[in-house]
Amino acid sequence: MSTRSSIHLENLDALPDDQFQALLLEGVSRTFALTIPQLPKPVCQVVANGYLLCRIVDTIEDEATLDHTTKRHFCEQFIRVTQGEADPAEFSSALAPLLSQQTLPAEHELIRQVPRVIAITHSFAPADRKALVLCIDIMSQGMAYYQDTDLHAGLKTLAEMNRYCYFVAGVVGEMLTRVFCNYSPVIARHRDQMMALAVSFGQGLQMTNILKDIWNDKQRNVCWLPRDIFSACGFDLENLTPGHRDPRFVEGLNQLIAIAHGHLRNALEYTLLIPDYETGLRDFCLWALGMAVLNLRKIHQNPYFSHSEEAKISRRSVKATILTTRLCHRSDALLKGLFHIASMGLPGPAEAELLDLSSASMTLIPE
């Protein structure tokens, strides 16, 4: 059982909002429970709330006992909840009893706490609230679309993978950028460039997660890899099983590693647009970036891994990433050097397309 399931969540109602959100975060994501507190306090509270909103959508998507129609219903209903057009208590009381024991206890608690999470959302300044609501609108619609897709043998094309990564991670990058720009007029000067890079940053992180979690996903009869990349190498994802020794699969895997590497290079460019005195904002980005690069290296060094745990970096590597970036976070030159060293030996970086995916339009979802 995940250690996250053992987090004690009693007496949440008595806690102030910041501690309430921090405890929920610790229960649903150790990584974000580590990185979000590095942000300046006003940004920290908004981003913590935004992540909890995203986890609510993830909980709907991941619940194995819900059929596609029910998941779509709850995704659409949650959009209305965040927009203030539906009752969060009714949403919570309808969804909570449907969650199975496969869903972590902390996620059960998160669903029960939807009314308070939404109350915090609606307490923010209008610009921040708008950023969160737009993110959830796009993410929920995108996830609802993929609920109706047969994913047992992968997505059809790399373009489809790009689209999926946008819905689950690129939109989060856009949300974060809006919140950062609301916080700092200096950062806001780079808004357009950062918005484009934010989507690429999100894709780099999500592609790394997809590659790391290949076998966990396969256990759920899900595969997020693009069939066209592997077909061009002569490998059919229908035949992907743990323990294989097919170099054609590794050829396709390395192409995806190169693409993810390119997106993570864009992530560094994004981070360096943040003023060097905003060390908390930089650390938040750098820790995620550093851990992703190390994960890619581990996957590349052991492409025939057959359990997702084998692709995870160690706690020692996490601590080393934190220490090293803290020592160098104010120096652009040192950070570029660190990225170069950390990514040595990886394929690529392939030229990472800055995807033109407009947050204002849902025409991205095929009819």
C-alpha positions in Angstrom: 0.0 0.0 0.0 1.3 3.5 -0.8 2.7 5.4 2.1 0.4 8.2 1.1 -2.5 6.2 2.3 -1.2 6.3 5.9 -1.3 10.1 6.2 -3.5 11.1 9.2 -6.3 13.4 8.0 -8.3 13.7 11.1 -9.5 17.0 12.4 -9.0 18.8 9.1 -11.9 21.1 9.7 -10.1 22.7 12.7 -7.1 23.7 10.7 -6.5 27.1 9.0 -6.6 27.0 5.2 -2.9 26.8 4.6 -2.4 23.9 6.9 -5.5 22.2 5.6 -4.2 22.3 2.0 -0.7 21.3 3.1 -2.0 18.2 4.8 -4.2 17.2 1.9 -1.2 17.7 -0.5 0.9 15.5 1.7 -1.7 12.8 1.4 -2.1 12.9 -2.4 1.4 13.8 -3.6 4.7 13.7 -1.8 6.4 15.4 -4.7 4.1 18.5 -4.8 4.0 18.5 -1.0 7.7 19.1 -1.2 7.9 21.6 -4.1 4.8 23.8 -3.6 5.9 25.1 -0.1 9.0 26.6 -1.8 6.8 29.2 -3.5 6.2 32.7 -2.0 3.2 32.5 0.4 0.6 34.2 -1.8 1.5 32.0 -4.8 1.9 28.9 -2.6 -1.8 29.0 -1.5 -3.1 29.5 -5.0 -0.9 26.8 -6.5 -1.7 24.3 -3.7 -5.4 24.8 -4.3 -4.9 24.5 -8.0 -3.1 21.2 -7.6 -5.8 19.9 -5.3 -8.4 20.8 -7.9 -6.4 18.8 -10.5 -6.1 15.9 -8.2 -9.9 15.8 -7.9 -10.1 15.4 -11.7 -7.4 12.8 -11.6 -9.3 10.9 -8.9 -12.3 10.7 -11.2 -10.2 9.6 -14.1 -8.3 6.9 -12.1 -11.3 5.3 -10.4 -11.4 1.9 -12.1 -15.0 1.0 -11.1 -16.6 4.1 -12.8 -17.7 3.6 -16.4 -16.8 6.2 -19.1 -20.3 7.8 -19.0 -20.1 8.3 -15.2 -16.6 9.7 -15.4 -17.7 12.2 -18.1 -20.6 13.2 -16.0 -18.5 14.0 -12.9 -15.8 15.8 -15.0 -18.5 18.0 -16.5 -20.1 18.6 -13.2 -16.8 19.5 -11.5 -16.3 22.2 -14.2 -19.7 23.7 -13.1 -18.6 23.4 -9.4 -15.4 25.4 -9.9 -17.3 28.0 -11.9 -19.7 28.4 -9.0 -22.7 27.1 -11.0 -23.1 23.8 -9.1 -23.2 22.9 -5.4 -19.8 21.4 -4.3 -21.5 19.5 -1.4 -23.9 17.8 -3.8 -21.0 16.9 -6.1 -19.0 15.5 -3.1 -21.8 13.5 -1.6 -22.6 12.0 -5.0 -19.1 11.0 -5.9 -17.7 9.9 -2.6 -19.7 6.7 -2.1 -18.8 5.5 -5.6 -15.0 5.5 -4.9 -13.6 2.0 -4.4 -10.8 0.8 -2.1 -8.5 1.0 -5.1 -8.6 4.8 -4.6 -6.2 6.0 -1.8 -7.7 6.9 1.5 -6.2 10.4 1.1 -8.1 10.8 -2.2 -11.3 9.6 -0.6 -10.8 12.4 2.0 -10.0 14.9 -0.8 -13.4 14.2 -2.4 -15.1 14.6 1.0 -13.4 17.9 1.4 -14.4 19.3 -2.0 -16.7 22.0 -0.5 -13.9 23.5 1.6 -11.4 23.2 -1.3 -13.8 25.1 -3.6 -14.5 27.7 -0.9 -10.8 28.4 -0.8 -10.7 28.6 -4.6 -13.5 31.2 -4.6 -11.7 33.3 -1.9 -8.8 34.2 -4.3 -8.4 37.4 -6.3 -10.4 37.3 -9.5 -7.4 36.9 -11.8 -6.0 33.9 -9.8 -9.5 32.3 -9.5 -9.9 32.7 -13.3 -6.6 31.0 -13.9 -7.6 28.0 -11.8 -11.1 27.7 -13.2 -9.8 27.8 -16.8 -7.3 25.1 -16.1 -9.9 22.8 -14.6 -12.3 23.5 -17.5 -9.8 22.4 -20.1 -8.4 19.5 -18.2 -11.8 18.1 -17.3 -13.0 18.3 -20.9 -9.8 16.7 -22.2 -9.9 13.9 -19.7 -13.5 13.2 -20.5 -12.6 12.8 -24.2 -9.9 10.3 -23.4 -12.2 8.2 -21.3 -13.9 7.2 -24.5 -10.7 6.2 -26.2 -9.4 2.6 -26.6 -5.9 2.9 -25.1 -4.9 -0.7 -24.7 -2.3 -0.5 -27.5 -1.4 3.2 -27.3 -2.4 6.4 -28.9 -2.5 6.6 -32.7 0.1 9.3 -33.2 2.7 11.5 -31.5 0.3 14.4 -32.2 -2.3 12.6 -30.1 0.2 12.2 -27.3 1.0 15.9 -27.6 -2.7 16.7 -27.2 -3.0 14.4 -24.2 0.0 15.9 -22.5 -1.5 19.4 -23.1 -4.7 18.4 -21.3 -3.1 16.9 -18.3 0.1 18.9 -17.9 0.4 21.8 -20.4 -2.7 23.5 -19.1 -1.2 23.3 -15.6 1.9 25.0 -16.9 -0.3 27.8 -18.4 -2.2 28.1 -15.1 1.1 28.4 -13.1 2.3 31.0 -15.5 -0.8 33.1 -15.2 -0.5 32.9 -11.4 3.2 33.8 -11.5 2.4 36.8 -13.8 -0.4 37.9 -11.5 2.1 37.9 -8.6 5.0 39.7 -10.3 4.9 42.5 -12.9 8.5 41.7 -13.8 7.6 38.1 -14.7 4.5 39.4 -16.6 6.8 41.2 -19.0 7.7 37.7 -20.4 4.1 36.4 -20.4 3.8 35.4 -24.1 7.2 33.6 -24.2 6.6 31.9 -20.9 3.1 30.7 -21.9 4.5 29.0 -25.0 7.3 27.4 -23.0 5.0 26.4 -20.1 3.2 24.0 -22.4 6.5 22.5 -23.4 7.6 22.3 -19.8 4.4 20.4 -18.9 4.9 18.0 -21.8 8.4 17.2 -20.8 7.3 16.3 -17.3 4.3 14.3 -18.5 6.3 12.4 -21.2 8.8 11.4 -18.5 5.9 10.2 -16.3 4.4 8.2 -19.2 7.7 6.5 -19.9 8.4 5.8 -16.2 4.9 4.4 -15.7 4.6 2.2 -18.8 4.1 -1.0 -16.8 1.8 0.5 -14.1 -0.4 1.7 -16.9 -0.3 -1.7 -18.7 -1.7 -3.3 -15.6 -4.7 -1.1 -16.1 -4.8 -2.0 -19.8 -3.8 1.5 -20.7 -0.9 2.7 -22.9 -0.1 6.3 -23.6 2.7 5.7 -26.1 2.2 6.8 -29.7 1.8 3.8 -32.1 3.2 5.7 -35.1 6.7 6.2 -33.5 7.0 2.5 -32.7 5.4 1.3 -36.0 8.1 3.2 -37.9 10.7 1.2 -36.0 8.9 -2.1 -36.8 7.4 -2.6 -33.4 3.7 -3.1 -32.6 2.6 -1.9 -29.2 0.1 -4.7 -29.1 3.0 -7.0 -28.4 4.5 -4.9 -25.6 4.9 -7.2 -22.5 7.2 -7.1 -19.5 10.5 -9.0 -20.0 10.7 -8.3 -23.7 14.1 -7.9 -25.3 13.1 -6.2 -28.6 15.6 -3.5 -29.8 13.0 -2.1 -32.1 11.0 -1.0 -29.0 14.1 0.6 -27.6 14.6 2.5 -30.8 11.1 4.0 -30.4 11.7 4.6 -26.7 14.9 6.5 -27.4 13.0 8.8 -29.9 10.5 9.7 -27.2 13.3 10.3 -24.7 15.0 12.7 -27.2 11.7 14.5 -27.6 11.1 14.7 -23.8 14.8 15.9 -23.4 14.0 18.8 -25.8 10.9 19.8 -23.9 12.9 19.8 -20.6 15.5 22.0 -22.3 12.6 24.4 -22.9 11.7 24.0 -19.3 15.1 25.3 -18.3 14.6 28.3 -20.7 11.3 28.9 -19.0 12.8 28.8 -15.5 15.6 31.3 -16.5 13.0 33.8 -17.4 12.1 34.0 -13.8 14.2 36.7 -12.0 17.1 35.3 -10.1 15.9 36.9 -6.9 12.7 34.8 -7.0 14.5 31.8 -5.6 11.3 30.1 -4.4 9.8 30.2 -7.9 13.0 29.0 -9.4 13.4 26.1 -6.9 9.8 25.0 -7.6 10.6 24.7 -11.3 14.1 23.4 -10.9 13.3 20.5 -8.6 10.7 19.2 -11.0 13.0 19.7 -14.0 16.0 18.1 -12.2 14.1 15.0 -11.1 12.6 14.6 -14.6 16.1 14.6 -16.2 17.4 12.0 -13.8 14.3 9.9 -14.4 15.0 10.0 -18.2 18.6 9.0 -17.6 17.5 6.0 -15.5 15.0 4.9 -18.2 17.6 5.3 -21.0 20.2 3.4 -19.0 17.8 0.5 -18.4 15.4 0.5 -21.4 14.3 -3.1 -20.8 13.0 -2.4 -17.3 9.9 -4.4 -16.6 8.5 -2.7 -13.4 7.8 1.0 -13.1 9.5 1.1 -9.7 12.8 0.3 -11.5 12.5 3.7 -13.3 12.0 5.8 -10.3 15.0 7.8 -8.9 16.1 7.3 -5.4 15.5 9.5 -2.4 19.2 10.2 -2.4 18.9 11.6 -6.0 16.0 13.7 -4.9 18.0 15.2 -2.0 21.0 15.8 -4.3 18.7 17.6 -6.8 17.4 19.9 -4.0 20.8 20.6 -2.6 22.5 21.3 -5.9 19.8 23.6 -7.3 19.7 25.5 -4.0 23.4 26.2 -4.3 23.1 27.3 -8.0 19.5 28.8 -8.3 20.7 32.4 -8.8 23.2 31.7 -11.5 21.9 31.1 -15.0 25.4 30.0 -16.2 25.7 27.3 -13.4 22.1 26.1 -14.1 22.8 25.7 -17.8 26.0 23.8 -16.9 24.1 21.5 -14.4 21.5 20.7 -17.0 24.2 19.9 -19.6 25.9 17.5 -17.1 22.7 15.9 -15.9 21.5 15.2 -19.4 24.8 13.9 -20.8 24.3 10.6 -22.6 20.6 11.2 -23.3 19.4 11.0 -26.9 18.7 14.4 -28.3 17.6 16.9 -27.3 15.2 16.7 -30.2 13.8 20.0 -31.4 10.7 20.3 -29.1 7.8 21.9 -30.9 6.2 24.8 -29.0 2.7 23.6 -29.4 0.1 26.1 -30.5 -2.7 24.9 -28.2 -5.0 27.8 -27.3 -6.4 27.7 -23.8 -9.4 29.7 -25.0 -10.6 27.0 -27.5 -11.7 23.5 -27.0 -11.6 22.7 -30.7 -8.6 20.5 -29.8 -11.0 17.8 -28.8 -12.1 15.9 -31.9 -15.8 15.7 -32.6 
